[in-house]
Amino acid sequence: MNTLVVDSSHVRLAPDALSQPVEDIDPSLPYRFQQQTHFAMFDRLRRESPVHYVKDSEYGPFWSVHRYNDIIDVEIDHATFSSDVKYGGMLIKDLPENMRRTSFINADPPLHDHQRRVVSPIVAPGNLNRLEHTIRREAADILDGLPRGETFDWVDNVSIELTGRVLCELMDFPRADRRLLTYWSDIVNVDLEVGGEINTEEKRYVKLKECASYFGVLFKERMNSEPKDDLISMLAHSEYTKNMPEQEFLGMIVLLMVGGNDTTRNSISGGLVALNQFPEQYAKLHNDPGLIPKLVPEILRWVTPVTHMRRTATRDIEFRGKQIRQGDKVVVWYASGNRDSDVIKDPYQFIIDRANPRLHLSFGFGIHRCLGNRLAELQLRVLWEEILKRQMLIEMMGEPVRKYANNITGVMALPVRIAA
């Protein structure tokens, strides 16, 4: 089994965001997200500094945007607030040019549009209908194999396993090596401060080059075969992607790999945590499985698997009374927007029958709205349909082990038990 070894013994603690001067608050400190104290910080920032300048951080200075509607306004103006890798891409951290990975999440039109169209057939309605049967079969197999009456790790046995199997189907990736997909995804998102074996960008890059080499073999095989409907074949046979430079190829693979499993597995885990934290909602769900279609977007809002995205200003602009200069980093915090009480009623309540459950920012907005949003929802829906079909009550037996990261709401382990 491929597992990324991390060491969290040297993690720095974050200052109390409620007691320090507001101008000194740095929203990017990973410890707050691991300890779930970032919500109180964002509440204060939405009130006192909704468009906030961070003058000193591990990543240099940046603008931080916290309100729901302000986030949308940044997202839809992609000409002013660019995602292009030539400006830094969507990572808050600036990477050396030789390590920057180009893909449509890190590109502006027209490259963004060309590449996105290449892989979009994978989430076309007809293909999703076909995939539903596969997801249901895999979910049923996983659930039926779980122990009863004893504690096990939900993340490893269910969240990782289901998303890994589905991603193998999407990519026509060797099923026996599916844990490599999780391993490489974790390498992409691990904070170097707790990296253990991956404690420098250079070491991360070496491992990702190994990932690119593995996929390079698959890519050549698909290029020399008849076109099929898997993601690698789509890339290998499109005029826009069949001759990608090395960094662009790696960027595309990383995007599809992380987008295809990392965020959904954390939603699967985080959703179960939420239902255990709100037992009255869990009981409501068991009494009415027809609530699953509303449960799914509420899970996505509540968890917010991707906490933020970075953009870069391409011109000087006044935004909400603040002077943003060309070249400034601008970070939009979905985790804050999804708790904005001016837009979402009772945002700190997990409510599985909300009147408007899709009012969330977890998939982003504008041209970079998550391509796989319907597929993520499909996996969550089918999994919970199969759980309720078996009348399984899954109880947390301890607190979740949360990821030390400011970009992904990750659950690394979750001890649970299914009543016998």
RODO-2510 file (C-alpha; in nm, 4 decimals, decimal comma):
residues 420
     n   res          X          Y          Z
     1     m     0,0000     0,0000     0,0000
     2     n     0,1353     0,3442    -0,0919
     3     t     0,1054     0,5874     0,1970
     4     l     0,2636     0,9274     0,2317
     5     v     0,4506     0,9442     0,5634
     6     v     0,4191     1,2806     0,7387
     7     d     0,5522     1,4160     1,0672
     8     s     0,3449     1,6841     1,2400
     9     s     0,5701     1,7219     1,5465
    10     h     0,7144     2,0563     1,4342
    11     v     0,3930     2,2361     1,3404
    12     r     0,3816     2,6004     1,4478
    13     l     0,0806     2,7274     1,6385
    14     a    -0,1226     3,0180     1,5029
    15     p    -0,1928     3,3322     1,7033
    16     d    -0,5464     3,3916     1,8268
    17     a    -0,7237     3,5694     1,5416
    18     l    -0,9863     3,7123     1,7777
    19     s    -0,7407     3,8964     2,0026
    20     q    -0,4736     4,0223     1,7623
    21     p    -0,5181     4,3492     1,5685
    22     v    -0,7243     4,2796     1,2595
    23     e    -0,4553     4,4187     1,0294
    24     d    -0,2150     4,1507     1,1579
    25     i    -0,4379     3,8523     1,0826
    26     d    -0,2922     3,6069     0,8326
    27     p    -0,5743     3,3778     0,7096
    28     s    -0,3303     3,1360     0,5435
    29     l    -0,1885     2,9708     0,8573
    30     p    -0,2609     2,5969     0,8176
    31     y    -0,2934     2,5273     1,1904
    32     r    -0,6251     2,7113     1,2061
    33     f    -0,7759     2,4825     0,9435
    34     q    -0,6460     2,1692     1,1113
    35     q    -0,7929     2,2811     1,4450
    36     q    -1,1102     2,4215     1,2848
    37     t    -1,0567     2,7667     1,4381
    38     h    -1,0577     2,9354     1,0973
    39     f    -1,4346     2,9861     1,1067
    40     a    -1,4191     3,2379     1,3917
    41     m    -1,1350     3,4163     1,2137
    42     f    -1,3346     3,4456     0,8919
    43     d    -1,6408     3,5672     1,0842
    44     r    -1,4308     3,8544     1,2167
    45     l    -1,2737     3,9301     0,8792
    46     r    -1,6120     3,9398     0,7021
    47     r    -1,7254     4,1967     0,9603
    48     e    -1,4132     4,4085     0,9957
    49     s    -1,1972     4,3522     0,6878
    50     p    -1,3885     4,1783     0,4076
    51     v    -1,1166     4,2626     0,1528
    52     h    -0,8078     4,2230     0,3652
    53     y    -0,4432     4,2969     0,2918
    54     v    -0,1910     4,0561     0,4386
    55     k     0,1372     4,2414     0,4325
    56     d     0,3526     3,9601     0,5650
    57     s     0,3010     3,5856     0,5295
    58     e     0,4898     3,2701     0,4453
    59     y     0,3771     3,3302     0,0852
    60     g     0,4513     3,7008     0,0714
    61     p     0,1858     3,9759     0,0680
    62     f    -0,1613     3,9044    -0,0704
    63     w    -0,5195     4,0271    -0,0722
    64     s    -0,7739     3,8063     0,1030
    65     v    -1,1442     3,8071     0,0046
    66     h    -1,4030     3,6647     0,2463
    67     r    -1,7632     3,7565     0,1623
    68     y    -1,9778     3,5332    -0,0578
    69     n    -2,0725     3,7951    -0,3164
    70     d    -1,7236     3,9465    -0,3293
    71     i    -1,5790     3,6025    -0,4016
    72     i    -1,8218     3,5603    -0,6916
    73     d    -1,7302     3,9003    -0,8328
    74     v    -1,3615     3,8064    -0,8329
    75     e    -1,4317     3,4672    -0,9867
    76     i    -1,6399     3,5933    -1,2775
    77     d    -1,3889     3,8643    -1,3746
    78     h    -1,1193     3,6242    -1,4944
    79     a    -0,9722     3,8904    -1,7229
    80     t    -0,8802     4,1061    -1,4224
    81     f    -0,8200     3,8276    -1,1713
    82     s    -0,6204     3,5733    -1,3668
    83     s    -0,5471     3,2079    -1,2925
    84     d    -0,2766     3,1826    -1,5569
    85     v     0,0366     3,0010    -1,4481
    86     k     0,2537     3,2739    -1,6003
    87     y     0,1342     3,5005    -1,3176
    88     g     0,1555     3,2303    -1,0519
    89     g    -0,1506     3,0160    -1,1182
    90     m    -0,3989     2,9127    -0,8496
    91     l    -0,1485     2,8326    -0,5731
    92     i    -0,0958     3,0897    -0,3005
    93     k     0,2693     2,9868    -0,2987
    94     d     0,4907     3,1085    -0,5815
    95     l     0,6763     2,8183    -0,7413
    96     p     0,9972     2,8417    -0,9432
    97     e     0,9168     2,8638    -1,3136
    98     n     1,0608     2,5191    -1,3856
    99     m     0,8167     2,3652    -1,1336
   100     r     0,4999     2,5426    -1,2457
   101     r     0,2391     2,3054    -1,3850
   102     t     0,0145     2,4289    -1,6638
   103     s    -0,3412     2,2976    -1,6984
   104     f    -0,6817     2,4496    -1,7617
   105     i    -0,7239     2,5330    -1,3924
   106     n    -0,4018     2,7339    -1,4282
   107     a    -0,4856     2,8982    -1,7584
   108     d    -0,6942     3,1771    -1,9078
   109     p    -0,8848     3,1517    -2,2361
   110     p    -0,8249     3,0348    -2,5028
   111     l    -0,5984     2,7562    -2,3609
   112     h    -0,8371     2,7043    -2,0709
   113     d    -1,1337     2,6566    -2,3047
   114     h    -0,9516     2,4220    -2,5447
   115     q    -0,8208     2,1900    -2,2722
   116     r    -1,1406     2,1861    -2,0710
   117     r    -1,3425     2,0877    -2,3777
   118     v    -1,1096     1,7918    -2,4397
   119     v    -1,2000     1,6175    -2,1137
   120     s    -1,5537     1,7494    -2,0627
   121     p    -1,7166     1,4455    -2,2346
   122     i    -1,6239     1,2387    -1,9290
   123     v    -1,8934     1,4243    -1,7321
   124     a    -2,1537     1,4449    -2,0080
   125     p    -2,4984     1,3252    -1,8949
   126     g    -2,4801     1,0027    -2,0947
   127     n    -2,1449     0,9077    -1,9475
   128     l    -2,2570     0,9926    -1,5950
   129     n    -2,5534     0,7603    -1,6413
   130     r    -2,3111     0,4844    -1,7386
   131     l    -2,0802     0,5645    -1,4488
   132     e    -2,3641     0,5491    -1,1979
   133     h    -2,3890     0,1734    -1,2456
   134     t    -2,0147     0,1381    -1,1881
   135     i    -2,0165     0,3596    -0,8793
   136     r    -2,3123     0,1712    -0,7333
   137     r    -2,1454    -0,1639    -0,7915
   138     e    -1,8225    -0,0465    -0,6286
   139     a    -1,9997     0,1206    -0,3359
   140     a    -2,2025    -0,1922    -0,2694
   141     d    -1,8914    -0,4105    -0,2811
   142     i    -1,7061    -0,1832    -0,0386
   143     l    -1,9945    -0,1500     0,2078
   144     d    -2,0690    -0,5220     0,2092
   145     g    -1,7057    -0,5922     0,2945
   146     l    -1,6910    -0,3647     0,5991
   147     p    -1,6701    -0,5208     0,9482
   148     r    -1,9690    -0,5002     1,1795
   149     g    -1,9414    -0,4217     1,5479
   150     e    -1,5718    -0,3282     1,5414
   151     t    -1,3804    -0,0067     1,4881
   152     f    -1,2160     0,0636     1,1525
   153     d    -1,0910     0,3662     0,9556
   154     w    -1,3632     0,5075     0,7313
   155     v    -1,1150     0,7152     0,5315
   156     d    -0,8963     0,4243     0,4291
   157     n    -1,1677     0,1633     0,3860
   158     v    -1,4379     0,3723     0,2189
   159     s    -1,3456     0,7273     0,1156
   160     i    -1,0115     0,6459    -0,0443
   161     e    -1,1219     0,3110    -0,1774
   162     l    -1,4358     0,4305    -0,3545
   163     t    -1,2808     0,7391    -0,5129
   164     g    -0,9730     0,5414    -0,6145
   165     r    -1,1804     0,2788    -0,7906
   166     v    -1,3899     0,5412    -0,9678
   167     l    -1,0824     0,7316    -1,0812
   168     c    -0,9372     0,4081    -1,2206
   169     e    -1,2554     0,3731    -1,4236
   170     l    -1,2336     0,7326    -1,5490
   171     m    -0,8708     0,6973    -1,6526
   172     d    -0,8664     0,3288    -1,7426
   173     f    -0,5864     0,3146    -1,4874
   174     p    -0,4535    -0,0231    -1,3603
   175     r    -0,6815    -0,1102    -1,0697
   176     a    -0,4068    -0,2886    -0,8778
   177     d    -0,2135     0,0400    -0,8609
   178     r    -0,5073     0,2581    -0,7532
   179     r    -0,3421     0,3543    -0,4232
   180     l    -0,0714     0,5293    -0,6223
   181     l    -0,3353     0,7853    -0,7225
   182     t    -0,3998     0,8662    -0,3561
   183     y    -0,0276     0,8748    -0,2805
   184     w     0,0487     1,1177    -0,5612
   185     s    -0,2526     1,3342    -0,4767
   186     d    -0,1316     1,3604    -0,1185
   187     i     0,2140     1,4595    -0,2385
   188     v     0,0629     1,7443    -0,4410
   189     n    -0,1193     1,8827    -0,1372
   190     v     0,1089     1,8006     0,1562
   191     d     0,2338     2,1032     0,3488
   192     l     0,6134     2,0915     0,3398
   193     e     0,6249     2,1914     0,7053
   194     v     0,4961     1,8464     0,7988
   195     g     0,6163     1,6679     0,4906
   196     g     0,8361     1,4015     0,6452
   197     e     0,9746     1,2446     0,3307
   198     i     0,8441     1,5401     0,1226
   199     n     0,9911     1,8458     0,2957
   200     t     1,1127     2,0494    -0,0031
   201     e     0,9642     2,1519    -0,3355
   202     e     1,2477     1,9658    -0,5052
   203     k     1,1506     1,6355    -0,3393
   204     r     0,7878     1,6925    -0,4262
   205     y     0,8867     1,7577    -0,7865
   206     v     1,0928     1,4367    -0,8052
   207     k     0,7932     1,2307    -0,6915
   208     l     0,5624     1,4041    -0,9358
   209     k     0,8092     1,3346    -1,2151
   210     e     0,7717     0,9658    -1,1249
   211     c     0,3960     1,0138    -1,1531
   212     a     0,4404     1,1775    -1,4940
   213     s     0,6597     0,8890    -1,6116
   214     y     0,3976     0,6331    -1,5114
   215     f     0,1226     0,8238    -1,6905
   216     g     0,3535     0,8846    -1,9848
   217     v     0,3577     0,5112    -2,0537
   218     l    -0,0221     0,4986    -2,0438
   219     f    -0,0404     0,8054    -2,2667
   220     k     0,1785     0,6472    -2,5360
   221     e    -0,0233     0,3249    -2,5227
   222     r    -0,3494     0,5173    -2,5748
   223     m    -0,1961     0,7303    -2,8495
   224     n    -0,1084     0,4139    -3,0410
   225     s    -0,4525     0,2616    -2,9875
   226     e    -0,7996     0,3419    -3,1144
   227     p    -0,9652     0,6346    -2,9285
   228     k    -1,1665     0,5338    -2,6239
   229     d    -1,3768     0,7245    -2,3726
   230     d    -1,1294     0,7345    -2,0840
   231     l    -0,9515     1,0554    -1,9823
   232     i    -0,6027     0,9497    -2,0900
   233     s    -0,7260     0,8440    -2,4332
   234     m    -0,9105     1,1744    -2,4717
   235     l    -0,5880     1,3626    -2,4018
   236     a    -0,3835     1,1387    -2,6307
   237     h    -0,6115     1,1891    -2,9317
   238     s    -0,6975     1,5590    -2,9104
   239     e    -0,5095     1,8085    -3,1248
   240     y    -0,4991     2,0423    -2,8244
   241     t    -0,3385     1,7976    -2,5802
   242     k    -0,1623     1,5174    -2,7674
   243     n     0,1622     1,7180    -2,7958
   244     m     0,1688     1,8819    -2,4529
   245     p     0,5101     1,9876    -2,3168
   246     e     0,6281     1,7933    -2,0123
   247     q     0,5148     2,0481    -1,7523
   248     e     0,1769     2,0903    -1,9196
   249     f     0,1285     1,7130    -1,9280
   250     l     0,2191     1,6859    -1,5592
   251     g    -0,0135     1,9747    -1,4751
   252     m    -0,3030     1,8115    -1,6576
   253     i    -0,2458     1,4749    -1,4897
   254     v    -0,2203     1,6350    -1,1453
   255     l    -0,5415     1,8306    -1,2023
   256     l    -0,7392     1,5251    -1,3137
   257     m    -0,5937     1,3074    -1,0406
   258     v    -0,6455     1,5484    -0,7501
   259     g    -0,9795     1,6752    -0,8805
   260     g    -1,0935     1,3198    -0,9387
   261     n    -1,0305     1,1778    -0,5939
   262     d    -0,8933     1,4142    -0,3291
   263     t    -1,1855     1,6513    -0,2892
   264     t    -1,4549     1,3824    -0,3148
   265     r    -1,2913     1,1522    -0,0618
   266     n    -1,2722     1,4382     0,1889
   267     s    -1,6393     1,5164     0,1275
   268     i    -1,7275     1,1528     0,1904
   269     s    -1,5361     1,1625     0,5193
   270     g    -1,6442     1,5111     0,6242
   271     g    -2,0086     1,4362     0,5509
   272     l    -2,0076     1,1423     0,7890
   273     v    -1,8438     1,3591     1,0564
   274     a    -2,1165     1,6221     1,0126
   275     l    -2,3987     1,3686     1,0438
   276     n    -2,2457     1,2385     1,3656
   277     q    -2,2091     1,5919     1,4988
   278     f    -2,5762     1,6610     1,4194
   279     p    -2,7494     1,3376     1,5244
   280     e    -3,0975     1,4843     1,4743
   281     q    -3,0121     1,5319     1,1070
   282     y    -2,8756     1,1776     1,0879
   283     a    -3,2015     1,0464     1,2302
   284     k    -3,3984     1,2610     0,9853
   285     l    -3,1994     1,1108     0,6976
   286     h    -3,2611     0,7528     0,8106
   287     n    -3,6305     0,8265     0,8390
   288     d    -3,6454     0,9870     0,4937
   289     p    -3,3862     0,8674     0,2360
   290     g    -3,5580     1,0996    -0,0115
   291     l    -3,3528     1,3788     0,1474
   292     i    -3,0279     1,2494    -0,0045
   293     p    -3,0407     1,4931    -0,3029
   294     k    -3,0441     1,7818    -0,0521
   295     l    -2,7966     1,6140     0,1806
   296     v    -2,5278     1,6041    -0,0888
   297     p    -2,4927     1,9810    -0,1537
   298     e    -2,5166     2,0483     0,2192
   299     i    -2,2217     1,8151     0,2741
   300     l    -2,0275     2,0006     0,0065
   301     r    -2,1089     2,3396     0,1619
   302     w    -2,0315     2,2231     0,5121
   303     v    -1,7016     2,0538     0,4285
   304     t    -1,5812     2,2978     0,1577
   305     p    -1,3158     2,0491     0,0396
   306     v    -1,1167     2,3209    -0,1436
   307     t    -1,0784     2,6108     0,0981
   308     h    -0,9382     2,8759    -0,1375
   309     m    -0,8024     2,9687    -0,4785
   310     r    -0,5448     3,2285    -0,5716
   311     r    -0,5796     3,4767    -0,8561
   312     t    -0,3438     3,7525    -0,9756
   313     a    -0,4513     4,1034    -1,0725
   314     t    -0,3683     4,1818    -1,4354
   315     r    -0,4329     4,5546    -1,3915
   316     d    -0,4761     4,8177    -1,1226
   317     i    -0,8323     4,8100    -0,9911
   318     e    -1,0346     4,9529    -0,7059
   319     f    -1,2280     4,6659    -0,5496
   320     r    -1,4667     4,7324    -0,2594
   321     g    -1,2787     5,0518    -0,1826
   322     k    -0,9344     4,8852    -0,1824
   323     q    -0,6606     4,9666    -0,4313
   324     i    -0,5372     4,6398    -0,5807
   325     r    -0,2304     4,6774    -0,7999
   326     q    -0,1306     4,4880    -1,1112
   327     g     0,0605     4,1769    -1,0064
   328     d    -0,0983     4,1538    -0,6586
   329     k    -0,2091     3,8121    -0,5371
   330     v    -0,5800     3,7873    -0,4597
   331     v    -0,7002     3,4853    -0,2592
   332     v    -1,0705     3,3970    -0,2465
   333     w    -1,1735     3,1888     0,0544
   334     y    -1,4598     2,9534    -0,0280
   335     a    -1,4482     2,8322     0,3323
   336     s    -1,5464     3,1816     0,4427
   337     g    -1,8102     3,2396     0,1747
   338     n    -1,9839     2,9157     0,2683
   339     r    -2,0374     3,0482     0,6222
   340     d    -2,1520     3,3985     0,5202
   341     s    -2,4746     3,4581     0,7134
   342     d    -2,5691     3,7468     0,4849
   343     v    -2,6325     3,4897     0,2123
   344     i    -2,6745     3,1526     0,3851
   345     k    -2,9252     3,1258     0,6689
   346     d    -2,7912     2,9560     0,9839
   347     p    -2,4569     2,8738     0,8189
   348     y    -2,3250     2,6974     1,1290
   349     q    -2,6102     2,4509     1,1305
   350     f    -2,5829     2,1356     0,9212
   351     i    -2,9323     2,1145     0,7715
   352     i    -3,0080     1,8355     0,5250
   353     d    -3,3396     1,9769     0,4044
   354     r    -3,2413     2,3356     0,3247
   355     a    -3,4757     2,5230     0,0931
   356     n    -3,1847     2,6189    -0,1354
   357     p    -2,9060     2,3675    -0,0684
   358     r    -2,7039     2,4527    -0,3810
   359     l    -2,6264     2,8000    -0,2515
   360     h    -2,2597     2,7223    -0,1890
   361     l    -1,9197     2,8038    -0,3349
   362     s    -1,7524     2,4654    -0,2983
   363     f    -1,7224     2,4192    -0,6748
   364     g    -1,6018     2,7734    -0,7362
   365     f    -1,7685     3,0056    -0,9835
   366     g    -1,7230     3,1366    -1,3357
   367     i    -1,5111     2,9688    -1,6012
   368     h    -1,3169     2,7702    -1,3415
   369     r    -1,6234     2,6142    -1,1797
   370     c    -1,5311     2,2544    -1,1039
   371     l    -1,5631     2,0395    -1,4154
   372     g    -1,6386     1,7273    -1,2112
   373     n    -1,9056     1,8765    -0,9870
   374     r    -2,1812     1,6421    -1,1069
   375     l    -1,9531     1,3418    -1,0751
   376     a    -1,8645     1,4366    -0,7168
   377     e    -2,2322     1,4738    -0,6336
   378     l    -2,3058     1,1410    -0,8007
   379     q    -2,0537     0,9537    -0,5885
   380     l    -2,1891     1,1043    -0,2670
   381     r    -2,5500     1,0373    -0,3649
   382     v    -2,4946     0,6759    -0,4653
   383     l    -2,2853     0,6003    -0,1572
   384     w    -2,5527     0,7307     0,0783
   385     e    -2,8275     0,5541    -0,1126
   386     e    -2,6407     0,2273    -0,0654
   387     i    -2,5722     0,2994     0,3022
   388     l    -2,9382     0,3669     0,3765
   389     k    -3,0482     0,0699     0,1671
   390     r    -2,8501    -0,1458     0,4118
   391     q    -2,9865     0,0480     0,7132
   392     m    -2,6313     0,1024     0,8308
   393     l    -2,5781     0,3325     1,1290
   394     i    -2,2147     0,4456     1,1176
   395     e    -2,0947     0,5901     1,4480
   396     m    -1,7765     0,7878     1,5069
   397     m    -1,5582     0,6227     1,7695
   398     g    -1,3114     0,9088     1,8010
   399     e    -1,2290     1,2486     1,6609
   400     p    -1,1231     1,2816     1,2970
   401     v    -0,7541     1,3325     1,2278
   402     r    -0,7465     1,6470     1,0186
   403     k    -0,4927     1,7491     0,7586
   404     y    -0,2458     2,0306     0,8305
   405     a    -0,3191     2,2382     0,5211
   406     n    -0,4802     2,5661     0,4183
   407     n    -0,5955     2,4585     0,0710
   408     i    -0,7721     2,1260     0,1324
   409     t    -1,0168     2,0373     0,4085
   410     g    -0,8660     1,6951     0,4563
   411     v    -0,9628     1,4151     0,6926
   412     m    -0,6699     1,1736     0,7186
   413     a    -0,8336     0,9191     0,9480
   414     l    -1,1783     0,8643     1,0991
   415     p    -1,2422     0,5776     1,3432
   416     v    -1,5983     0,4461     1,3084
   417     r    -1,8116     0,1449     1,3932
   418     i    -2,1152    -0,0016     1,2248
   419     a    -2,3662    -0,1463     1,4654
   420     a    -2,3826    -0,5233     1,4277
***
